[in-house]
Amino acid sequence: MPKLNKFKIHIQTGSKGIEEPARFCFNSHVLPLEELSGGTKPGETLEGGYDVNSVAHSMTLVGPEKGTWSLQKIKVDFECENTPPYSVEYPAVELDETTELNIWKDPPLPTFDV
């Protein structure tokens, strides 16, 4: 398990937005995103992140406490210890109070010529 220093997430909201703050769950702890810009209303784009500085066992984007949040595009930029930064994109999805989106992906394996 690599140590995740920080991440930044870019979320484009689809037709169903939310009024509450976007949250994520890291190693079973629900936390608000920090350094926010943009919004989560229909058609808006939200950017935020978090300085985690911990080993990542699990990380999810948490659905709203009430209603449905439709996500059109999701991209996460990861900065892990001892590995180059990398990004992962996720397909469109809808989240509600019972669902979460797994956004943790291990760093890509190193490649080399033989």
Phi, psi and omega per residue, in radians:
M1 nan 2.131 3.141
P2 -1.391 2.722 3.045
K3 -1.459 2.130 3.095
L4 -1.559 2.046 3.105
N5 -1.345 -0.922 3.109
K6 -2.802 2.881 3.070
F7 -2.492 2.764 3.044
K8 -2.284 2.381 -3.115
I9 -2.107 2.461 3.097
H10 -2.096 2.115 -3.086
I11 -2.203 2.166 3.029
Q12 -1.796 2.033 -3.126
T13 -1.356 2.437 3.099
G14 -1.493 -2.362 -3.043
S15 -1.404 -0.288 -3.132
K16 -2.077 1.906 -3.140
G17 -1.729 -3.124 3.106
I18 -2.307 2.775 3.124
E19 -1.743 -0.279 -3.054
E20 -1.595 2.882 3.132
P21 -1.158 2.552 3.058
A22 -1.284 2.447 -3.108
R23 -2.308 2.740 3.036
F24 -2.331 2.827 3.138
C25 -2.062 2.097 -3.139
F26 -2.073 2.052 -3.125
N27 0.869 0.806 3.094
S28 1.275 0.233 3.073
H29 -1.976 2.096 3.132
V30 -1.464 2.192 -3.057
L31 -2.335 2.640 3.041
P32 -1.419 2.590 3.012
L33 -1.181 2.633 3.135
E34 -2.050 3.017 3.138
E35 0.877 0.911 -3.045
L36 -1.406 2.518 2.926
S37 -2.500 2.583 -3.103
G38 1.533 -2.725 -3.087
G39 -2.723 -3.129 -3.073
T40 -2.083 0.278 3.078
K41 -1.398 2.876 -3.107
P42 -0.889 2.251 3.104
G43 1.438 -0.146 -3.116
E44 -1.482 2.806 3.082
T45 -2.036 2.336 3.128
L46 -1.994 2.373 3.001
E47 -2.189 2.365 3.109
G48 -2.828 -3.139 -3.139
G49 -2.961 -2.897 -3.123
Y50 -2.888 2.403 3.004
D51 -1.543 1.754 -3.000
V52 -1.462 -0.928 -3.123
N53 0.912 0.881 3.140
S54 -2.696 2.798 3.068
V55 -1.214 2.299 -3.103
A56 -1.591 2.049 3.014
H57 -1.759 -0.657 3.091
S58 -2.710 2.626 3.112
M59 -2.717 2.143 -3.123
T60 -2.309 2.698 2.950
L61 -1.582 2.187 -3.005
V62 -1.576 2.415 3.069
G63 -1.214 2.895 -3.139
P64 -1.189 2.735 3.106
E65 -1.214 -0.422 -3.120
K66 -2.536 2.351 3.093
G67 1.556 -2.886 -3.099
T68 -2.205 2.450 3.109
W69 -2.070 2.019 3.131
S70 -1.683 2.162 -3.096
L71 -1.902 2.100 -3.091
Q72 -1.494 -0.741 3.130
K73 -2.452 2.440 3.086
I74 -2.376 2.266 3.064
K75 -2.366 2.318 3.118
V76 -2.104 2.256 3.056
D77 -1.796 2.149 -3.095
F78 -1.906 2.483 2.979
E79 -2.196 1.859 -3.132
C80 -1.902 2.758 3.113
E81 -1.198 2.402 3.065
N82 1.073 0.504 3.083
T83 -2.626 2.572 3.095
P84 -1.122 2.638 3.078
P85 -1.021 2.604 3.122
Y86 -2.559 2.809 -3.120
S87 -2.213 2.612 3.095
V88 -2.323 2.344 3.066
E89 -1.893 2.560 -3.090
Y90 -2.141 2.625 3.127
P91 -1.290 2.933 3.116
A92 -1.043 2.542 -3.111
V93 -2.738 2.765 3.006
E94 -2.015 2.326 3.111
L95 -2.011 2.549 3.025
D96 -2.382 -2.915 -3.062
E97 -1.168 -0.217 -3.124
T98 -1.881 -0.002 -3.049
T99 -2.173 2.676 3.045
E100 -2.421 2.670 3.099
L101 -1.885 2.134 3.093
N102 -1.207 1.985 -3.114
I103 -1.933 0.059 3.116
W104 -1.516 2.231 3.029
K105 -2.334 2.277 3.091
D106 -1.052 2.689 3.087
P107 -1.042 2.634 3.083
P108 -1.091 2.607 3.096
L109 -1.223 2.533 3.123
P110 -1.139 2.570 3.087
T111 -2.028 2.641 3.127
F112 -2.703 2.715 3.099
D113 -1.528 2.516 3.097
V114 -2.041 nan nan
